[in-house]
Amino acid sequence: MSKTLKTVLIIVGILVLIILVPLLYLKGTYNSLVTLDEGVKAAWAQVENQLQRRFDLIPNYVETVKGYAKHEKEVFIKVTEARSRVAGATNIGDKIGANNQLSSALARLLVVVERYPELKANTNFIRLQDELAGTENRIAVERRRYNEAVKVFNIKIRRFPTNMIAGMFGFEKAEFFEVPKERQEAPKVKF
């Protein structure tokens, strides 16, 4: 093999590496971003499943409480309005806000329930209360999983040089599903 042929092969090899290494890095980074983005979407889908379960339980719960606490109309209206906002929410941010409002309205309804001992003895109410409490626990678990997926994704798209690739392909920060400030404090029950 001649010296010029060796030189040409070395130059071609170097050029291939210069082109191939960045392309492979770009491909790997893009694919990992897609995987993380899909993980966030899957985690959100699980949150939505549990939110829908709660959404479906609320009318029965409210009707049971109404039978005992007819004069608590303002609380029932707030729950109904919040439930309507949940039904009308279209994007993740709106759904998070609407569900946080619904959680606040339900917390106020629980305070009303405490004023009616005969209601707390009703077996249908007890069953609904247990289902709602279990659903709230599931929502908390799925919210935590969703927020963890969001954290991993957001960290990934903000790190250099991945942030440049994320920007090129339109990956944006995902929104956390935070507990509203009013839910961070236990409701005060007055007798």
N, C-alpha and C positions, 0 to 999 in steps of 0.2 A: 504494500500500500504506500502510495506516495505521501510526501509530507503535506502537500496542498490538500489532498483528499482528507487526511486526518484533521487538518485545520478546519476545513469546511464542515466535516461531521461534528466536530466539537462546537463550532459556532451554531450549527443547526440544533444540536442538543441543548445548548444554553438557551437559545431562543424558544425552543419548545418548553423548557422548564419555566422560563420567564412568563410565558403565556399560560401554561397549564396550571401552575401552582396558584396564581390568583383566581383562575376560573374555578378550580376545585374548592378553594376557600369560599368564594362567592356562593357556589352551589351548596356547600355544607351549611353555611350560615343562613342562607335563605330557607333551606329545608328545616333547620332547627327553629327558625322563627315561625314557619308555617305550623310546625308541630306544637309549639307553645301556644300560638294563637288558637289552634283547634282545641287545645287543652282548656283554655279560658272559656271558649264557647261551650264545650261539654260541661264544664263546671257550672256555667250559668244555666244551662238547660236543667241541671239537677236542682238548682235553686228554684227555677221556675216551676218545676214539678211540685215542690213542696209548697210554694206560694199558691199554686192553683188548688192544692188540697185544702189549704187554709181558706182560700177564697170560697170554695164550695161548702165548707162547714159553717161559715159565718151566718148565712140566712137562717138555718135551723137553730143556731145558738141564740141569735137575736130574737127569733120568734118565741123561743122558750122563755127567755128573760122577760120579754114584753108581757107575757101572760101574768107575771107576778109584779112587774114594775111599770104599769101603764103610764104613770105620770112622769117618767124619765125620758120624755120625747127628744129633748136636745141631744142626749147621748146616742139615741137610736139614729137620729138624723145624721150626726157626725159619722157614725159607722157606715151608714148607707152612702153618704157622700164620698167618704174615703174609698169605699168598695167600688163606686162608680169610677173614681179616678184611676184605680188599679186596672179596671176593665178597659179604660180608654188610653192607657199608656202605650206608647209605640216603640220607644227605644230603651236601652238599658238604664240610662240616667233617669228618664221619666218613671220607669218601673220601680227603680230603687226609691225615688222620692215618694211615689204614690204608696208603696208598701210600707215605708217608714211612717207615713201619715195614718195608714190603716192600723199599724201596730200601736200608735199613740191612741187612736180611737178605741181600740180593743182594751188597752190598759185602763182607760176611763170607764169602759163597760164593766171591767172586773171590779172596779171600785164600787160601782152600783150594785153588783151582785152581792158584795159583802154586807149590804144593808138588809138583805132579805134571807134570813135563815131558813125559811120554809122552801125557798128556791133551791138552796144548797142541799136540801134533803130529797129533792125530786130525782128519781133514778134516770130519767131521760136527760136531765140537765147534767147529772154527774157523768154520764157516758159521754155527752158532748164536750164537757169540760176536760175530761181525760183525753179525748181525741184531739182537742185543740191544743192542750198542753204538750202532747206527744208531737204534734205537727210543729209547734213552736220550737221544740228541741231539734227536730229534723232540719228546720230552717236554719237554726243556729249552726248545726254541723255543716250543712251545705254552704252556708255563707262563709264559714271559716275555710272550707276547701276552695271555694271560688276565690276568696281573697288571697289565698296562698298561690293559686295559679296566676292570678293577676300580678302578684309581687314578683314571681319568677320571670314572667313575661316582661314586665316593665323594667326590671333590672337589666335583662338581656338587651332590650332595644335602646337603652340609655348608655350602655358601655361602648367605649371606643374600641375598635373601628366598626362594631356591629351597628352603631347608631347611624352611620352613613349608609349602610346597606338597607337598614330598616326604613330610612328616609327615602331612598331610591324606589323602594317597592311599596311605599305608602302604609307601612305598619305604624300605628299610633298607640299611645298609652291606653291601657284599659282602665276602666273606672272601678274603684273599690266599692263594695257594698258595706257601708259603715252603719253601725247601730246609731239611730238618732239620739241626740243628747237627752231628750226627755225619757227615753227608754233606759238610759244608763243609770237612772235613779229608780229605786223601788217606789211604786205608787203608794201614796199615803191613804190609809183607810181610816175614815172617821165614822164613829158610831153615834 
